[in-house]
Amino acid sequence: MSKAFYLTTAIDYVNALPHVGTAYEKIGADALARFKRIAGAETFFLMGVDEHSANVDRQARAQGMPPLAYCDMMSERFREVWGALGISFDRFIRTTEEAHVAAVQEVFRRIHDGGDIYRGSYRGWYCLSCEAFLKDADLVGGNCPSHGRRPEWIEEENYFFALSRYGEPLRRHIEENPGFIRPEIRRNEILRFLDEGLSDISVSRAGAGWGIRCPFDESQAVYVWFDALINYLSGAGFPGDPAALERRWPADVHIIGKDITRFHCLIWPAMLMAARLPLPRAVWGHGFVHLGGEKMSKTSGTAVDPVEIARRYGADSLRYFLLREVPFDRDGEFTMEKFRRRYAADLANDLGNLCQRTLVLVRNHLGGVLPAPGGEAADADGALRGALAAAAEASARDMEGMRFSAALERIWAAVGSCNRYVDEAAPWRLRKDRARAGRLAAVMYHLCESLRILSILIHPFMPATASAVRAQLGLPAAFPPGCLAEAAEFGLLPDGAPIGEVKPLFPKTD
């Protein structure tokens, strides 16, 4: 049985709807999933929501709703947001699902039976917003470094996971598998953290009413992070569907924010080791999208609604901007000024104008049908074909390395080559000279074929735009598995076929 390419994102608390910073992660993961599909890989893309947070419980009660009813409502709203942004997940998991509850209790039981979960007393800091236990060394001026608030001091009887036993096994795994933690800056951070030594961690909360009960102690609820991490297993079929699990696990990559790498690169693999389960192949910790120099956060008021931008400018415009402007291994800044500049220059002018002026010429001067290959050749034709082939090959390598910004830069270099080709060939002048009809046909064929290839290359980033380009070319709008190979071939357009309706891909906005 061949293994599917399995990728995941972090699951999100449902106490607040996603902002642009949250969307950045999901859009990046979606671009990778779409790329893998058109590259011919069976792909399974998991994302979802984390519903057992104490913050979720408080938010539900503040609205006068039972927690589960609140989660039902918010889960549906999350799905609507991701649908508006074109996120093509294969499975949307909720941590209140019975299958997930069973998975959490099974993992907890396995680790306990192996001697790595024990009962003890916890005394220390707990950040309610992070849902995380903090050491004195983690605090900045006595406050949580992520939320700028003083954490709560708690003392209670809990169950503990013997994380300290796994420091050396984790180090060996990281050193023997250089690609396990990416990019390299995150790997180095985790190795430095291991140098400080690991402490056992609390994995339950006493008396918490909202959460999954410990399988052998109803008085305790499983700690929300222990619960949440297991979604990657339960979403893949553990423990009830071993055939699905075998096809998907281990995950090929967990895509997460850099602020939760410790959970994913230390606690999660140690949990899997203790449960005698295979580790994921890679964890990718992306950077943050900032607004005014600060990480986006609804709590601090530094957040932008992605659905509002998608409603005004189209989801693909936001998808393009985030993945072009913010390399996936570092932080970047979102401003509406930068966004509008990219929209006008890169999208409306470069790509949108290329598509429209090409197909308007086909409609008005070639009878509205795709030209046949051949005609009067020129050196510029070969140069254009070479530029497209180079973009297809190089951008595919970049996509495999999750260098989305670099891939788009290469694709836009090809868009620029196409626009220069138009300007230099000047088909609007060729159409006036009947003796140059063969040259006009050759130029227009090369431009239409270029649009076909570009539609494939931009599909992972801008799926709706890619389908619109194909529809205007008169081609099927769908992108079947394995169609990336067609971007490496020049000459696949069905000549003589009618084109579709020609309209702007990126209309001017106020």
Buried (B, 14 or more C-beta within 10 A) or exposed (E): EEBBBBBBBBBBBBBBBBBBBBBBBBBBBBBBBBBBBBBEBBBBBBBBBBBBBBBBBBBBEEEEBEBEEBBBBBBEEBBEBBEBBBBBBBBBBBBBBEBBBBBBBBBBBBBBEEEBBEEEEBEBBBBBBBBBBBEEEBBEEEBBEBBEBEBEEBEBBBBBBBBEBBBEEBBEBBEEEEEBBBBEEBBEBBBEBBEEEBEBBBBBBBEBEBBBBBBEBEEBBBBBBBBBBBBBBBBBBBBEBEEBBEBBBBBBBBBBBBBBBBBBBBBBBBBBBBBEBEBBBBBBBBBBBBBEEEBBBBEEEBBBBBBEBBEEBBBBBBBBBBBBBBBBBEBBBBEEEEBBEBBBEBBBEBBBBBBBBBBEBBBEBBEBBBBBBEBBEBEBBEBBBEBBBBBBEBBBEBBEEBBBBBBBBBBBBBBEBBBBBBEEBEBBEBBEEEEBBEBBBBBBBBBBBBBBBBBBBBBBBBBBBBBBBBBBBBBEBEBEEEBBEBBEEBEEBEBEEEBBEBEEBBEEEE
